[in-house]
Amino acid sequence: MLVIKGIYDGKEIKPLEKIPFNEKCDVIITFINKKYDNPDSDIDPIKALRGCSEGRNLTQKLLESRKEDLELEEAKFRKR
């Protein structure tokens, strides 16, 4: 991934650095602006995300994944 600084003037995005290639490619445009990063926001991020993974059994999946990792590590030591 390549990161290049640029400016959006309300109509176009203008790169502030040389782009090292000329062919077409997919890009992801990220706006970094203090007005979108407001620590005084009334939205509590913990409350906003609470329940978003409900019904997905993420704790059980994590425990299963850790068990698999442990089994792989034990298998490495048994081979020695």
N, C-alpha and C positions, 0 to 999 in steps of 0.2 A: 504494500500500500504506500502510496506517495501522498504527502501532505504539502499543499502550497497555499500560501496566504493570498487573500483576494479581498476585493471590496464590492459590495452590492450598492449601486446608486439608486435603487428603486425601480430600475428597468433592466439592467444587465449586471452580470457578475464579471468583474475585471480582475484577472490574475495580477498580483504584485510581484511575482517571480516568474522566471522563464520556465515553461513547461518543456520537459526534456524529450518529448515525442510529438509526432504530428498526426498519427492515426486516430480514428474515432475509438472511444472507449466509454465504458460506464463510469459514472462519477457519483459520489455521495456529497451533497452540499450541506454543510452544517453551519448554522448561523450562531456565532458566538457574540452575544450581546447582553449586557447587564440587565436590560429590561426583561429578558426572558429568564434570568437567573436571579430571582428575587427572594432573598432569605426572609423578608418580612411578609411573605405571602400568607394568606389566611388558610391555605391548604396544608394539612398535616400529611406528609408523604407516607408515614406509617399507617395512618387511618385510611388513606386513599388506596393503599395496596392490600390492606387486610382483606382476606377472603378471596383474593384473585386466583388462587390455585386450589380452591376448595374442591374436594372430590378427586384430586389427582394422586393422593397418597404419596406425596413427595418424601415424607419421613421414611416410609417403608422402602421406597426406591433407593434412598440414600443408604439405609442400613444394608440392603441387598448388595449395592455397589461396593460398600466397604468390606462386606464379607467376601465378595469375589476378589477384591484387591488383596485381602489377607491370604486367601487360598493361593493366588498367583505367587505371592512372596514366599509362602511356605514351600510351594513347589520348586522354586528356585533353589532354596537351601537343601531340599531333599536330593537334588541332582548332584550336589557337590560331593 
